[in-house]
Amino acid sequence: MKSIAYRPVLAAALVTALFAAGCGRDSVKVYKADTSDTVVPPPPATVPAAMPATLPSGLAAPDNSGLPKLNYVLPDGWKEKPLTQMRVASFEVSGNGKTADVSVIPLGGRSGGDLANVNRWRGQVGLPPITDDDLAKLTESVAITGKPSGLYDIVGTSAGSGNPERILGAILHGDNTVWYFKMAGDPDLVESQKANFIAFLKSVAFDTAAAPAAMDLNQLPASHPAIPGMNAEVPATVADSSAAKPTWTVPADWQTGPLTQFLVAKFIIPGSGAATAAVNVSSLAGDGGGLLPNVNRWRGQLGQPPFAADDLANLPTIDASGVKGTLVDIAGTDPRTSQPARLIGVVLPFNGQTWFYKLMGDATVVAQQKAALIQFIQSAKYPAAQ
């Protein structure tokens, strides 16, 4: 079983991610290895660009040695390739003088949504974008880590070489990370490897025993511009650090949720029927990357266009812990479910940290819980103030 440490991004980005009922299990090879690759989130999906191999200039690779590991069974004939800073797994498949490339890339947060990423892939092979209705018709289902995931089969012409090209892409949604699996190359070779690709996807598992590692947006150089598309929740402290965690008065109907990478606290709020919402709490050192990039990150999570700097002046504030926090209220569509959703967030600077409180989910549940969220934030007692 191959084991690879992945690196969901700290704070920023240039491009979104890329991308086998396998027979011959007796002939597959089982591996273990580690990587030091780091990934970065996407640009607007209307730009179907190729995936860069390196991080933005000046961005230091964080220490993510405590992150979960990616495990998989490698199909026979697949050869490992050198990793770039974007990939946590990379392979070459060849046959009849043709080659195909296989990549695995994790990105923090929602990474632009499935439709945007599928349209980016389509653009890479010279095809026009499709709509949400088209996407539903073209989506094949495949189980990755036991979760139903989307598989997309796209045939066209390579924008770079002008040769026929086929892309098999799969998208797996984790708690705070979206995984992109992609095979691209000669159409006939990709067709012959589709069963192996699906088998590879079904073999994927995660080792979650390791504890989360700290990340800090201050690793970005001071001169680095604000980067849109930042979707990950990225605190500066380890999630289970009691020394850094505030205490709150938690509403009775909020259920404690599992802490995933980057979260200081998480709560699940059930509504009527299957409706739910969740509260995520995270923090960053300093100004947390700036108010505008974080507001626009949240807006992007519900498919809304970015604000201009002047728009920030119109946002309301709340009083909490003797300081003012900026209140953000966004209505839009959850790209994973295509259902209406709402996000209420508060950005609160306090004692050299910026705290991010986000209530997101079913629009009705969020509306009902807005006052409870504000009271929860105002009840916080931070370690430095105790």
Beta strands, then each sheet from edge to edge (+ up, - down):
strand 1: 2-5
strand 2: 69-72
strand 3: 79-80
strand 4: 89-95
strand 5: 98-108
strand 6: 140-144
strand 7: 147-157
strand 8: 164-173
strand 9: 177-185
strand 10: 205-207
strand 11: 255-256
strand 12: 265-270
strand 13: 276-285
strand 14: 317-320
strand 15: 323-334
strand 16: 339-350
strand 17: 353-362
sheet 1: 1+ 2- 10+
sheet 2: 3+ 4- 5+ 9- 8+ 7- 6+
sheet 3: 11+ 12- 13+ 17- 16+ 15- 14+
end
